[in-house]
């Protein structure tokens, strides 16, 4: 199995060839637009249903982010929920 980084243009021009390499040779393709990898083409059998702890940093790096105003609103909502939700101390002692 090998991993290739290709441009979106190259992917569109060679889509059938790429699909054959993915299906028959198990190759993986990262599709890049500009400086950013935006998609992957991998065999269905290779989709991960779990991951190792060591891979979490890379996983989180590719998650979408919130805009500044959404971050502020989200933080406000969390604070409001915490102040309205008074949980009793349920220690296990």
N, C-alpha and C positions, 0 to 999 in steps of 0.2 A: 504494500500500500504506500503510495506516495502522495504528498500534499503539494499543490501548485497554487501560486497566487497569480491571477490573471485579471486583466482589465475587463470592465463591463462590455466594452466594444468587442474585445476578443471573444468573450463568452457568447455574445449574440451572433457573431460571425461563424463560430464553430460549435454551436449548441449541440448538434447531432453527434459530432465527434466526441465532445465532452461527455455527453450522456453515455455513449458506448464505453468510454474509458472508466467512467464511474461504475457502470453495471458489470462489465466483463473483467475489469482489472482491479476494481476496488479502489480506484484513485479518488482523492478528495480535491476539491477546487474551492479556493477562497476568491470571491469576486470583489474586485477593488474599483471604487469610483473615486477619482481624484486620489487623495492620500488615505482614504478610509476603506477598510474592508466592510462591505455592506451585506454580504450574503455568502452562503456556503452551499455547495452541491456535493452531497455525500451519499453513499449507498444507504438505503433504508435500513438494512441490517446493522449498520454501524451507528445508528442514532443512539445516543446515551440516554438511559433512563435513570442513571445515578452518576455521581461523580465523586472523586476523591477530594479530601479536604485540601490537598495541595493545589487543586485546580480552581478553588473558589475565587482566589484573587483575580485570575484571568476571566472567570465567569462574570464577576461583578464589574470588571472593567468595561464590558460590552453591553451592560444594561442601559436602558434609556435614562436620561437625567431630567430633573424638573427645572423649569425656568425659575428665575429669582422670585417672581411674584407668587408662583405656585408653591415654592419652598416655604415662603412666609405664611401663606394660608394653611399649608399642611401643619407647620409647627404650631400655629394658633389652634387648630383643631385638636391636635394631640394634647396641648396644655389644657384645653377646655374639657376634654374627655377625662383627663387625670383628676381635675378638680371636682368634677361631678360624680366620679366613681370612687366611692369610699369603700374599699375592700377591707374586711375584717382581717386581723392578723391570724393566719391559719398555720401557725408553726407546727412542726411535726413532733414537738417535744411531748 
